[in-house]
Amino acid sequence: MKASEFDKAFEKGKDLTKHLDIKNARRPNKKTKRVNVDFPSWMVDALAQEATRLGVTRQAVIKVWVADKIDKQTSC
């Protein structure tokens, strides 16, 4: 399938999964790297409360907040 045909089918909302190699798909800039950070107890408690309020994990809250801060810093 040519790219132009693929684009047209996508725009029409057709299922294109049979044309994709999902097994070997990669997401650029999504490689993870583990880091350890020590937080004071009061901060962990506050993160846990916010995570509970949002219905997500503490890790998700931290990732979103850090990404938001980085985004604001780099867009200045």
C-alpha positions in Angstrom: 0.0 0.0 0.0 1.4 3.4 -1.0 1.7 6.1 1.7 -0.9 8.2 -0.1 -3.4 5.3 -0.1 -2.6 4.7 3.6 -3.3 8.3 4.4 -6.6 8.3 2.5 -7.7 5.2 4.3 -6.7 6.6 7.6 -8.6 9.8 7.0 -11.7 7.7 6.2 -11.3 6.0 9.6 -10.6 2.5 8.1 -8.9 -0.2 10.1 -5.3 -0.2 9.0 -3.8 -2.7 11.5 -3.4 -5.4 8.9 -0.9 -3.0 7.2 1.2 -2.4 10.3 4.0 -4.4 11.8 2.8 -3.9 15.4 5.3 -6.5 16.8 8.3 -4.4 15.8 6.7 -0.9 16.4 8.8 1.6 18.3 7.9 4.9 20.0 10.6 7.4 19.5 11.8 9.2 22.7 9.8 6.8 24.9 12.7 4.6 26.1 12.5 4.6 29.9 15.3 5.0 32.3 14.9 4.2 36.0 15.9 6.9 38.5 15.7 6.9 42.3 14.6 10.0 44.1 14.2 10.4 47.9 11.3 12.5 49.0 10.4 13.6 52.5 7.5 11.8 54.1 5.1 14.8 53.9 5.8 15.0 50.2 5.0 11.3 49.6 1.8 11.7 51.6 0.8 14.7 49.5 1.6 12.8 46.3 -0.4 9.8 47.5 -3.4 12.1 48.3 -3.3 13.7 44.9 -2.9 10.3 43.2 -5.9 9.0 45.0 -7.9 12.1 44.1 -7.1 11.6 40.5 -7.4 7.8 40.5 -3.8 7.3 39.3 -0.5 6.1 40.8 2.0 8.4 42.6 4.4 7.6 39.8 1.9 9.0 37.2 1.4 12.2 39.2 5.2 12.7 39.4 5.7 12.0 35.7 3.0 14.5 34.7 4.2 17.2 37.1 7.8 16.9 36.0 6.9 16.8 32.3 4.7 19.9 32.8 7.6 21.7 34.5 10.1 20.7 31.8 7.6 21.8 29.1 7.2 25.2 30.7 10.9 25.7 31.1 11.7 24.8 27.5 9.0 26.9 26.0 10.2 30.1 27.6 
